[in-house]
Amino acid sequence: MSEHQDPKPSPANSGDGWRVLSYLIGGVLVYGGIGFGLDRLFGTQFLLPVGIVLGAGLTILMLHFRYGSRS
């Protein structure tokens, strides 16, 4: 039996793009969901957009610290 070997092994960081995209989507959904819940609780209409922007900003900041300082 011959073993099948991948002719082009993927590098260790080949999934980083998908990981970054999932962090961005997850951050917007989580903080947007918190904003939505607080809007419903307090009867306001501004916390959902604040949560979405805050989620995107905090996620970008986290990604900068995680991936931005590679040499």
C-alpha positions in Angstrom: 0.0 0.0 0.0 1.3 3.4 -0.9 0.6 6.4 1.3 -1.1 9.4 -0.4 0.9 12.5 0.4 -0.4 16.0 -0.3 1.9 17.6 -3.0 1.5 21.0 -1.5 1.3 21.0 2.3 -0.6 24.0 3.7 1.4 26.4 5.9 0.6 26.6 9.6 -1.2 30.0 9.2 -3.3 29.1 6.1 -6.6 29.5 8.1 -5.8 32.9 9.5 -8.1 34.7 6.9 -11.1 32.6 7.9 -10.3 33.1 11.5 -10.1 36.8 11.2 -13.4 36.9 9.3 -15.1 34.8 11.9 -13.8 37.0 14.7 -15.2 40.1 12.9 -18.6 38.6 12.3 -18.7 37.1 15.8 -17.8 40.4 17.5 -20.4 42.4 15.6 -23.1 39.7 16.3 -22.2 39.5 20.0 -22.0 43.2 20.8 -24.9 43.9 18.4 -27.0 41.3 20.2 -26.1 42.9 23.6 -27.1 46.3 22.2 -30.3 44.9 20.8 -31.1 43.3 24.2 -30.4 46.5 26.0 -32.5 48.5 23.5 -35.4 46.1 24.3 -34.9 46.4 28.0 -34.6 50.1 28.2 -36.9 51.0 25.3 -34.3 52.9 23.4 -33.2 52.8 19.7 -29.5 53.7 19.8 -27.8 50.9 21.6 -27.9 48.4 18.7 -25.8 50.6 16.4 -23.5 51.5 19.3 -23.1 47.8 20.0 -22.3 47.0 16.3 -19.7 49.7 16.0 -18.3 48.9 19.4 -18.1 45.2 18.5 -16.3 45.9 15.2 -13.9 48.3 16.9 -13.0 46.0 19.7 -12.6 43.1 17.4 -10.3 45.1 15.1 -8.3 46.2 18.1 -8.0 42.5 19.3 -7.0 41.4 15.9 -4.3 44.1 15.7 -2.8 42.9 18.9 -3.0 39.3 17.9 -1.9 39.4 14.3 -0.4 42.9 13.8 2.9 42.5 15.5 4.3 39.7 13.4 7.9 40.2 12.3 
